[in-house]
Amino acid sequence: MANLENLTSKILHDAKMQSEELVQNAENEKAKIISKRIAEANEIATSGLEKAKSEAATRKERIISNAHLQVRNKKLESKGKVISTVFDKAVENLTQLDSEIVLTYFKNAILSMNIEGDESIIVNEKTKNMITNAFVSEINAELSKAGKKGELKLSNETRDIKGGFILEKNGIEVNNTFEALVNSLKEDLEYEVANVLFN
């Protein structure tokens, strides 16, 4: 668990550094855009008669306001990219976990689920090589103790997933892939991650 926390901390630190660079670039871009727009607006504002001055002032405000909106949108877009990168790296780091940790997660996740116990476990090719008959038998023994069928089996089918597993029975699938796990937490954690990265 400490490794996971260290991993998460490193991901957040790296993302924060990247976000600061993106924010600085956005600030520089903002300054250029605003400076250019102000120069354009000043040029318009100083030419013409009183009526033209009034119209130019209004246009100047609109141009400046628009420039601020463009900068704000670029900042939001940059922040969104950084946050997406954090979650993508989280999935990537989960795929790098030691096989013992992955198998412990599988076992705990399966045993905590409300299942009948005769589903098929679908994984990717890499993970399929990790799962032994003894491991499946161990889970089945625990399922039987819990009053379930204890007939779980490893499917011959593999999927193009980064990690985790899918339980399938009669065409109904329960998605426990790492991608689904991170996506399910994304909405809850997005605000917290943004605060860590940008405050």
SULRABEL-V393415 format. One record per helix or strand of 3 or more residues. SS is the DSSP state (A for helix, B for strand). FROM is the first residue (numbers start at 1). LEN is the number of residues. If there is no record, write none. Layout:
ss	from	len
SS	FROM	LEN
SS	FROM	LEN
//
This chain:
ss	from	len
A	2	45
A	50	46
A	99	14
B	120	4
A	125	4
A	133	13
B	153	6
B	164	6
B	172	6
A	178	21
//
